[in-house]
């Protein structure tokens, strides 16, 4: 019997994960703002630069890095905030799903979005720019791919941390926008990185931008500069860049992994504590059951539609915690509301 209950619970959890995952993908695709800023703007910027400097070896890696920062930080935070502001998060939490299912589904969807757009960007670059095709044969794929994944993980952790610890959506949006703007303008997409790298004081400032480390690894990997120093192209050493990371590939990874581990610890601890608080009050009584029982009793005592509406409004405000189980049938309805 216990095994059967565990199987049912696992099935429901997997179904919930799938529903939330697909819902997140649809929300991104059907959002004009997400599609413009997260896809078309980066592709447009890259193609404009390549039309004038098609032999630049850093533009593609910089564009992919900026794309990851954009969708991993700004788009992800926007999705989380929209879910909270529309009441969708509250309704999901009140159904009692495992505390880690919702964030896992949203993170998986964000990874899928970044992966698919990166492949599309790569294919378009290969098709339309012959000089860029020649660079593909010399790419250190291990550095580039691993650097991309680490950059994405860092961005998602930062975005989720801002979302959880900065309660005002407007303030949180300012933070993630600033991170994206600095990354877009100073790490090789808006301005070529070989130009930025020559400015001494700016390089010192960029050490405090967490995305700098993995973006530099991606750029160095694209030109196979394992010592993080690119000697340049031809006799004139065109596009020569010293990434100023000590010539040691371990340094950017140590910095990035330290930040990811720290933020992951904070987030997991927060989710566990919040999940425990959701299940019982200080007397050990189930919060969800208690609120549901009180809600039903109050409904029975309502004598008008106005009282019922006011009761529902108060009930939605009071219920903001997690429980343990979900069969999500409201996804389509919530998705349509969010589109409107």
C-alpha positions as a Markdown table, in Angstrom:
| # | Residue | x | y | z |
|---|---|---|---|---|
| 1 | Unk | 0.0 | 0.0 | 0.0 |
| 2 | Unk | 2.8 | 2.4 | 0.9 |
| 3 | Unk | 4.6 | 1.5 | -2.3 |
| 4 | Unk | 1.5 | 2.3 | -4.3 |
| 5 | Unk | 1.1 | 5.7 | -2.6 |
| 6 | Unk | 4.7 | 6.5 | -3.4 |
| 7 | Unk | 4.1 | 5.6 | -7.1 |
| 8 | Unk | 1.0 | 7.8 | -7.2 |
| 9 | Unk | 3.0 | 10.6 | -5.6 |
| 10 | Unk | 5.9 | 10.2 | -8.0 |
| 11 | Unk | 3.4 | 10.2 | -11.0 |
| 12 | Unk | 1.7 | 13.4 | -9.8 |
| 13 | Unk | 5.1 | 15.1 | -9.2 |
| 14 | Unk | 6.3 | 14.2 | -12.7 |
| 15 | Unk | 3.0 | 15.4 | -14.2 |
| 16 | Unk | 3.3 | 18.6 | -12.3 |
| 17 | Unk | 6.9 | 19.1 | -13.4 |
| 18 | Unk | 5.9 | 18.5 | -17.1 |
| 19 | Unk | 2.9 | 20.9 | -16.9 |
| 20 | Unk | 4.9 | 23.7 | -15.3 |
| 21 | Unk | 7.8 | 23.1 | -17.7 |
| 22 | Unk | 5.5 | 23.4 | -20.8 |
| 23 | Unk | 3.7 | 26.3 | -19.4 |
| 24 | Unk | 6.9 | 28.2 | -18.9 |
| 25 | Unk | 8.0 | 27.5 | -22.5 |
| 26 | Unk | 4.7 | 28.7 | -23.8 |
| 27 | Unk | 4.8 | 31.9 | -21.7 |
| 28 | Unk | 8.2 | 32.8 | -23.2 |
| 29 | Unk | 7.1 | 32.1 | -26.8 |
| 30 | Unk | 3.9 | 34.0 | -26.6 |
| 31 | Unk | 5.5 | 37.0 | -24.9 |
| 32 | Unk | 6.4 | 39.7 | -27.6 |
| 33 | Unk | 8.8 | 41.4 | -25.1 |
| 34 | Unk | 10.6 | 38.1 | -24.3 |
| 35 | Unk | 11.0 | 37.2 | -28.0 |
| 36 | Unk | 12.2 | 40.7 | -29.0 |
| 37 | Unk | 14.7 | 41.2 | -26.2 |
| 38 | Unk | 15.7 | 37.6 | -25.6 |
| 39 | Unk | 16.0 | 36.5 | -29.2 |
| 40 | Unk | 15.7 | 39.1 | -32.0 |
| 41 | Unk | 17.7 | 42.0 | -30.4 |
| 42 | Unk | 20.8 | 39.8 | -29.8 |
| 43 | Unk | 20.6 | 38.3 | -33.3 |
| 44 | Unk | 20.2 | 41.7 | -34.8 |
| 45 | Unk | 23.2 | 43.2 | -32.9 |
| 46 | Unk | 25.4 | 40.3 | -33.8 |
| 47 | Unk | 24.5 | 40.4 | -37.5 |
| 48 | Unk | 25.1 | 44.2 | -37.6 |
| 49 | Unk | 28.6 | 43.8 | -36.1 |
| 50 | Unk | 29.4 | 40.9 | -38.4 |
| 51 | Unk | 28.5 | 42.9 | -41.5 |
| 52 | Unk | 31.2 | 45.3 | -40.6 |
| 53 | Unk | 33.7 | 43.0 | -38.8 |
| 54 | Unk | 33.0 | 39.6 | -40.1 |
| 55 | Unk | 36.5 | 38.3 | -39.1 |
| 56 | Unk | 36.1 | 39.3 | -35.4 |
| 57 | Unk | 36.7 | 36.1 | -33.4 |
| 58 | Unk | 34.9 | 37.3 | -30.3 |
| 59 | Unk | 31.5 | 38.5 | -31.5 |
| 60 | Unk | 29.7 | 35.2 | -31.7 |
| 61 | Unk | 30.9 | 34.0 | -28.2 |
| 62 | Unk | 30.0 | 37.4 | -26.8 |
| 63 | Unk | 26.5 | 37.3 | -28.4 |
| 64 | Unk | 25.8 | 33.8 | -26.9 |
| 65 | Unk | 27.0 | 35.0 | -23.5 |
| 66 | Unk | 24.8 | 38.0 | -23.6 |
| 67 | Unk | 21.9 | 35.9 | -24.7 |
| 68 | Unk | 22.4 | 33.6 | -21.7 |
| 69 | Unk | 22.7 | 36.6 | -19.3 |
| 70 | Unk | 19.5 | 38.1 | -20.8 |
| 71 | Unk | 17.4 | 35.0 | -20.6 |
| 72 | Unk | 19.0 | 33.6 | -17.4 |
| 73 | Unk | 18.6 | 36.8 | -15.4 |
| 74 | Unk | 16.1 | 39.2 | -16.8 |
| 75 | Unk | 13.7 | 36.9 | -18.5 |
| 76 | Unk | 13.8 | 34.4 | -15.7 |
| 77 | Unk | 13.2 | 37.1 | -13.1 |
| 78 | Unk | 10.3 | 38.5 | -15.2 |
| 79 | Unk | 8.7 | 35.1 | -15.3 |
| 80 | Unk | 9.0 | 34.6 | -11.6 |
| 81 | Unk | 7.6 | 38.0 | -10.8 |
| 82 | Unk | 4.7 | 37.7 | -13.3 |
| 83 | Unk | 3.7 | 34.4 | -11.7 |
| 84 | Unk | 3.8 | 36.0 | -8.2 |
| 85 | Unk | 2.0 | 39.2 | -9.2 |
| 86 | Unk | -0.9 | 37.4 | -11.0 |
| 87 | Unk | -1.5 | 35.1 | -8.1 |
| 88 | Unk | -0.3 | 32.0 | -10.0 |
| 89 | Unk | 2.5 | 31.2 | -7.6 |
| 90 | Unk | 0.1 | 31.5 | -4.6 |
| 91 | Unk | -2.4 | 29.0 | -6.2 |
| 92 | Unk | 0.4 | 26.6 | -7.1 |
| 93 | Unk | 1.8 | 26.7 | -3.5 |
| 94 | Unk | -1.6 | 26.1 | -2.0 |
| 95 | Unk | -2.0 | 22.9 | -4.0 |
| 96 | Unk | 0.8 | 21.3 | -1.9 |
| 97 | Unk | 3.4 | 20.2 | -4.5 |
| 98 | Unk | 6.9 | 19.4 | -3.5 |
| 99 | Unk | 8.7 | 22.6 | -2.8 |
| 100 | Unk | 11.4 | 21.9 | -5.4 |
| 101 | Unk | 9.2 | 21.0 | -8.3 |
| 102 | Unk | 8.2 | 24.5 | -9.4 |
| 103 | Unk | 11.7 | 26.0 | -9.3 |
| 104 | Unk | 13.1 | 22.9 | -11.0 |
| 105 | Unk | 10.5 | 23.1 | -13.8 |
| 106 | Unk | 11.1 | 26.8 | -14.4 |
| 107 | Unk | 14.9 | 26.4 | -14.4 |
| 108 | Unk | 14.7 | 23.4 | -16.9 |
| 109 | Unk | 12.5 | 25.5 | -19.2 |
| 110 | Unk | 15.0 | 28.4 | -19.0 |
| 111 | Unk | 17.8 | 26.1 | -19.9 |
| 112 | Unk | 15.8 | 24.7 | -22.9 |
| 113 | Unk | 15.1 | 28.3 | -24.1 |
| 114 | Unk | 18.8 | 29.2 | -24.0 |
| 115 | Unk | 19.9 | 26.0 | -25.6 |
| 116 | Unk | 17.5 | 26.2 | -28.6 |
| 117 | Unk | 18.2 | 29.9 | -29.2 |
| 118 | Unk | 22.0 | 29.3 | -29.1 |
| 119 | Unk | 21.7 | 26.6 | -31.7 |
| 120 | Unk | 19.6 | 28.8 | -33.9 |
| 121 | Unk | 22.1 | 31.7 | -33.5 |
| 122 | Unk | 24.9 | 29.3 | -34.4 |
| 123 | Unk | 23.2 | 28.0 | -37.5 |
| 124 | Unk | 22.4 | 31.5 | -38.8 |
| 125 | Unk | 25.9 | 32.6 | -38.3 |
| 126 | Unk | 27.4 | 29.6 | -40.1 |
| 127 | Unk | 25.0 | 30.0 | -43.0 |
| 128 | Unk | 25.4 | 33.8 | -43.6 |
| 129 | Unk | 29.0 | 34.5 | -42.6 |
| 130 | Unk | 31.8 | 32.6 | -44.3 |
| 131 | Unk | 34.6 | 34.2 | -42.2 |
| 132 | Unk | 32.9 | 33.0 | -39.0 |
| 133 | Unk | 32.6 | 29.4 | -40.5 |
| 134 | Unk | 36.4 | 29.3 | -40.6 |
| 135 | Unk | 36.6 | 30.0 | -36.9 |
| 136 | Unk | 34.6 | 26.9 | -36.0 |
| 137 | Unk | 37.4 | 24.5 | -36.8 |
| 138 | Unk | 39.6 | 26.0 | -34.1 |
| 139 | Unk | 37.1 | 26.3 | -31.2 |
| 140 | Unk | 37.9 | 24.7 | -27.9 |
| 141 | Unk | 34.4 | 23.2 | -27.4 |
| 142 | Unk | 35.1 | 22.0 | -23.9 |
| 143 | Unk | 35.9 | 25.5 | -22.7 |
| 144 | Unk | 33.1 | 27.1 | -24.6 |
| 145 | Unk | 30.3 | 24.7 | -23.7 |
| 146 | Unk | 31.3 | 24.3 | -20.0 |
| 147 | Unk | 31.7 | 28.0 | -19.7 |
| 148 | Unk | 28.3 | 28.6 | -21.2 |
| 149 | Unk | 26.6 | 26.1 | -18.8 |
| 150 | Unk | 28.4 | 27.7 | -15.8 |
| 151 | Unk | 27.4 | 31.2 | -16.9 |
| 152 | Unk | 23.8 | 30.1 | -17.2 |
| 153 | Unk | 23.8 | 28.4 | -13.8 |
| 154 | Unk | 25.2 | 31.5 | -12.2 |
| 155 | Unk | 22.7 | 33.8 | -13.9 |
| 156 | Unk | 19.7 | 31.6 | -12.8 |
| 157 | Unk | 21.0 | 31.5 | -9.2 |
| 158 | Unk | 21.4 | 35.3 | -9.1 |
| 159 | Unk | 18.0 | 35.8 | -10.6 |
| 160 | Unk | 16.2 | 33.5 | -8.2 |
| 161 | Unk | 18.1 | 35.0 | -5.2 |
| 162 | Unk | 17.0 | 38.5 | -6.2 |
| 163 | Unk | 13.4 | 37.3 | -6.7 |
| 164 | Unk | 13.3 | 35.6 | -3.2 |
| 165 | Unk | 15.0 | 38.2 | -1.2 |
| 166 | Unk | 13.9 | 41.4 | -2.9 |
| 167 | Unk | 10.1 | 41.5 | -2.3 |
| 168 | Unk | 9.3 | 44.5 | -4.4 |
| 169 | Unk | 9.1 | 43.6 | -8.1 |
| 170 | Unk | 10.1 | 47.0 | -9.3 |
| 171 | Unk | 13.3 | 47.0 | -7.2 |
| 172 | Unk | 14.2 | 43.5 | -8.2 |
| 173 | Unk | 13.7 | 44.4 | -11.9 |
| 174 | Unk | 16.1 | 47.3 | -11.5 |
| 175 | Unk | 18.8 | 45.0 | -10.1 |
| 176 | Unk | 18.5 | 42.4 | -12.9 |
| 177 | Unk | 18.3 | 45.0 | -15.6 |
| 178 | Unk | 21.5 | 46.6 | -14.4 |
| 179 | Unk | 23.3 | 43.3 | -14.5 |
| 180 | Unk | 22.1 | 42.7 | -18.0 |
| 181 | Unk | 22.9 | 46.2 | -19.2 |
| 182 | Unk | 26.4 | 46.0 | -17.9 |
| 183 | Unk | 26.9 | 42.6 | -19.4 |
| 184 | Unk | 25.5 | 43.6 | -22.7 |
| 185 | Unk | 27.5 | 46.8 | -23.1 |
| 186 | Unk | 30.8 | 45.9 | -21.4 |
| 187 | Unk | 31.4 | 42.2 | -22.2 |
| 188 | Unk | 31.6 | 42.1 | -25.9 |
| 189 | Unk | 28.1 | 42.5 | -27.5 |
| 190 | Unk | 27.4 | 46.2 | -27.7 |
| 191 | Unk | 31.1 | 47.1 | -27.9 |
| 192 | Unk | 33.9 | 44.7 | -29.1 |
| 193 | Unk | 35.7 | 43.1 | -26.2 |
| 194 | Unk | 39.1 | 43.8 | -27.6 |
| 195 | Unk | 38.3 | 47.5 | -27.2 |
| 196 | Unk | 37.0 | 47.1 | -23.7 |
| 197 | Unk | 40.0 | 45.1 | -22.6 |
| 198 | Unk | 42.4 | 47.9 | -23.4 |
| 199 | Unk | 40.8 | 50.3 | -20.8 |
| 200 | Unk | 42.6 | 49.7 | -17.6 |
| 201 | Unk | 40.2 | 51.1 | -15.1 |
| 202 | Unk | 37.2 | 49.4 | -16.8 |
| 203 | Unk | 38.9 | 46.0 | -16.4 |
| 204 | Unk | 39.2 | 46.6 | -12.7 |
| 205 | Unk | 35.6 | 47.4 | -12.4 |
| 206 | Unk | 34.6 | 44.4 | -14.4 |
| 207 | Unk | 36.1 | 42.1 | -11.8 |
| 208 | Unk | 33.1 | 42.9 | -9.6 |
| 209 | Unk | 30.7 | 41.7 | -12.4 |
| 210 | Unk | 30.2 | 38.0 | -11.8 |
| 211 | Unk | 29.3 | 37.2 | -15.4 |
| 212 | Unk | 32.7 | 38.5 | -16.6 |
| 213 | Unk | 34.6 | 35.3 | -15.6 |
| 214 | Unk | 32.6 | 32.8 | -17.6 |
| 215 | Unk | 32.0 | 35.1 | -20.5 |
| 216 | Unk | 35.8 | 35.5 | -20.8 |
| 217 | Unk | 36.2 | 31.7 | -20.7 |
| 218 | Unk | 33.7 | 31.4 | -23.5 |
| 219 | Unk | 35.5 | 34.1 | -25.6 |
| 220 | Unk | 38.9 | 32.5 | -24.9 |
| 221 | Unk | 37.5 | 29.0 | -25.7 |
| 222 | Unk | 36.1 | 30.3 | -29.1 |
| 223 | Unk | 39.7 | 31.2 | -30.1 |
| 224 | Unk | 41.3 | 28.3 | -28.3 |
| 225 | Unk | 43.3 | 30.5 | -25.9 |
| 226 | Unk | 43.6 | 28.1 | -23.0 |
| 227 | Unk | 45.9 | 30.4 | -21.2 |
| 228 | Unk | 43.3 | 33.2 | -21.5 |
| 229 | Unk | 45.6 | 35.3 | -23.7 |
| 230 | Unk | 44.8 | 35.6 | -27.4 |
| 231 | Unk | 47.9 | 36.6 | -29.5 |
| 232 | Unk | 45.8 | 38.1 | -32.3 |
| 233 | Unk | 45.4 | 37.4 | -36.0 |
| 234 | Unk | 48.1 | 37.9 | -38.7 |
| 235 | Unk | 51.3 | 39.8 | -38.5 |
| 236 | Unk | 49.6 | 42.9 | -37.1 |
| 237 | Unk | 48.2 | 40.9 | -34.2 |
| 238 | Unk | 44.6 | 42.1 | -34.9 |
| 239 | Unk | 42.1 | 41.4 | -32.1 |
| 240 | Unk | 44.8 | 40.7 | -29.6 |
| 241 | Unk | 43.3 | 40.3 | -26.1 |
| 242 | Unk | 44.7 | 39.6 | -22.6 |
| 243 | Unk | 41.7 | 38.6 | -20.5 |
| 244 | Unk | 43.7 | 39.6 | -17.3 |
| 245 | Unk | 42.7 | 36.5 | -15.3 |
| 246 | Unk | 46.2 | 35.5 | -14.4 |
| 247 | Unk | 46.7 | 33.3 | -17.4 |
| 248 | Unk | 45.2 | 30.4 | -15.3 |
| 249 | Unk | 41.9 | 28.8 | -16.4 |
| 250 | Unk | 41.2 | 27.7 | -12.8 |
| 251 | Unk | 40.8 | 31.2 | -11.5 |
| 252 | Unk | 37.5 | 32.1 | -13.3 |
| 253 | Unk | 36.1 | 28.6 | -12.5 |
| 254 | Unk | 36.9 | 28.9 | -8.8 |
| 255 | Unk | 35.3 | 32.3 | -8.6 |
| 256 | Unk | 32.2 | 31.2 | -10.5 |
| 257 | Unk | 31.8 | 27.9 | -8.7 |
| 258 | Unk | 32.2 | 29.6 | -5.3 |
| 259 | Unk | 29.3 | 32.0 | -6.2 |
| 260 | Unk | 27.1 | 29.2 | -7.5 |
| 261 | Unk | 27.6 | 27.1 | -4.4 |
| 262 | Unk | 27.0 | 30.0 | -2.1 |
| 263 | Unk | 23.8 | 31.1 | -3.8 |
| 264 | Unk | 22.6 | 27.4 | -4.2 |
| 265 | Unk | 23.0 | 26.9 | -0.4 |
| 266 | Unk | 21.0 | 30.1 | 0.3 |
| 267 | Unk | 18.2 | 29.1 | -2.0 |
| 268 | Unk | 17.9 | 25.5 | -0.9 |
| 269 | Unk | 17.9 | 26.5 | 2.7 |
| 270 | Unk | 15.3 | 29.1 | 2.1 |
| 271 | Unk | 13.1 | 26.6 | 0.2 |
| 272 | Unk | 13.4 | 24.0 | 2.9 |
| 273 | Unk | 12.5 | 26.4 | 5.7 |
| 274 | Unk | 9.6 | 27.8 | 3.7 |
| 275 | Unk | 8.4 | 24.3 | 2.9 |
| 276 | Unk | 8.4 | 23.3 | 6.6 |
| 277 | Unk | 6.6 | 26.4 | 7.6 |
| 278 | Unk | 3.9 | 25.7 | 5.0 |
| 279 | Unk | 3.0 | 22.3 | 6.4 |
| 280 | Unk | 2.4 | 23.0 | 10.1 |
| 281 | Unk | 1.9 | 25.9 | 12.4 |
| 282 | Unk | 3.6 | 26.3 | 15.8 |
| 283 | Unk | 1.2 | 23.8 | 17.3 |
| 284 | Unk | 1.9 | 21.1 | 14.7 |
| 285 | Unk | -1.4 | 21.5 | 12.9 |
| 286 | Unk | -1.5 | 21.4 | 9.1 |
| 287 | Unk | -1.7 | 24.9 | 7.8 |
| 288 | Unk | -3.4 | 24.0 | 4.5 |
| 289 | Unk | -6.0 | 21.7 | 6.2 |
| 290 | Unk | -6.7 | 24.3 | 8.9 |
| 291 | Unk | -7.1 | 27.2 | 6.3 |
| 292 | Unk | -9.3 | 25.0 | 4.1 |
| 293 | Unk | -11.6 | 23.9 | 7.0 |
| 294 | Unk | -12.0 | 27.5 | 8.1 |
| 295 | Unk | -12.6 | 28.6 | 4.6 |
| 296 | Unk | -15.4 | 26.1 | 4.1 |
| 297 | Unk | -17.0 | 27.0 | 7.4 |
| 298 | Unk | -16.9 | 30.7 | 6.5 |
| 299 | Unk | -18.5 | 30.0 | 3.1 |
| 300 | Unk | -21.4 | 28.3 | 4.8 |
| 301 | Unk | -22.0 | 31.4 | 6.9 |
| 302 | Unk | -22.0 | 33.8 | 3.9 |
| 303 | Unk | -25.4 | 35.3 | 3.2 |
| 304 | Unk | -24.6 | 37.3 | 0.0 |
| 305 | Unk | -22.4 | 37.2 | -3.1 |
| 306 | Unk | -20.6 | 40.3 | -1.9 |
| 307 | Unk | -19.6 | 38.5 | 1.3 |
| 308 | Unk | -18.5 | 35.5 | -0.7 |
| 309 | Unk | -16.3 | 37.6 | -2.9 |
| 310 | Unk | -14.7 | 39.4 | 0.0 |
| 311 | Unk | -14.1 | 36.0 | 1.8 |
| 312 | Unk | -12.3 | 34.7 | -1.3 |
| 313 | Unk | -10.2 | 37.8 | -1.6 |
| 314 | Unk | -9.1 | 37.5 | 2.0 |
| 315 | Unk | -8.5 | 33.7 | 1.7 |
| 316 | Unk | -6.1 | 34.3 | -1.3 |
| 317 | Unk | -4.2 | 36.9 | 0.6 |
| 318 | Unk | -3.7 | 34.6 | 3.6 |
| 319 | Unk | -2.5 | 31.6 | 1.7 |
| 320 | Unk | 1.0 | 31.9 | 0.5 |
| 321 | Unk | 2.8 | 28.7 | 1.6 |
| 322 | Unk | 3.6 | 25.2 | 0.2 |
| 323 | Unk | 2.2 | 21.7 | 0.8 |
| 324 | Unk | 2.7 | 18.3 | -0.9 |
| 325 | Unk | 0.5 | 17.2 | -3.9 |
| 326 | Unk | -0.9 | 18.6 | -7.2 |
| 327 | Unk | -3.0 | 17.7 | -10.1 |
| 328 | Unk | -2.8 | 20.8 | -12.2 |
| 329 | Unk | -5.9 | 21.5 | -14.3 |
| 330 | Unk | -5.7 | 25.3 | -14.1 |
| 331 | Unk | -2.6 | 25.7 | -16.2 |
| 332 | Unk | -4.4 | 26.6 | -19.5 |
| 333 | Unk | -6.7 | 29.1 | -17.7 |
| 334 | Unk | -3.8 | 30.8 | -16.0 |
| 335 | Unk | -1.8 | 30.9 | -19.2 |
| 336 | Unk | -4.6 | 32.6 | -21.1 |
| 337 | Unk | -5.0 | 35.2 | -18.3 |
| 338 | Unk | -1.3 | 35.9 | -18.4 |
| 339 | Unk | -1.4 | 36.4 | -22.1 |
| 340 | Unk | -4.1 | 39.0 | -21.7 |
